[in-house]
């Protein structure tokens, strides 16, 4: 993957503000692992000691993947990437000026250097409010994608809440990776889903206990049938 990041230098006021809340912010770096992999990390404090964070690889269409095991202690920053294969993790040290976090990224037993550079305030997307959906699509559905002979089992759950419809997609064969459904649209018997975290989507026709349609993700366009879980 290759990512080109263009950013204006932060103002002196912005740097001063960031230094008091470090390591809160939007961080950008490049992994050199056979190819250049551009990554983005967003970190923000929640309460006194708690932190939230996400990991993105724009060129791969991965955006806002939640961090787990996120610990900030003195100048040390550690986190794992939730649901990632090979237990991807990072550990680094924040510089005295609060502008870089220098450390190592490890995955599947391989460790490579990674330096993250502060580029501004953290960038978390606000959740989309969807209209409530009909009873015909509520519940849990199971399906499988045939990706060049590799079967990936998926579990889709749709529900109505106080703020409208919500959904999640679990990739069973990818470490039970849980992905939120960003946008849910129901038009007659047609169901459309947008899964922004992986730049994916699904569109299909609802017929009794089956939703037959197409999964799209980047250049991929694959048939996908969900069947209601008993």
Secondary structure, 3 states (H helix, E strand, C coil): CCCCCCCCCCCHHHHHHHHCCCCCEEEEEEEECCCEEEEEEEEEEECCCEEEEEEEEHHHCEEEEEEEEEEEECCEEEEEECCCCCCCEEEEEECCCCCEEEEEEEECCEEEEEEEEECCCCCCCCCCCECCCCCCCCEEEEEEEEECCEEEEEEEEEEEECCEEEEEEEECCCCCEEEECCEEEEECCEEEEEEHHHCEEEEEEEECCEEEEEEEECCEEEEEEEEECC
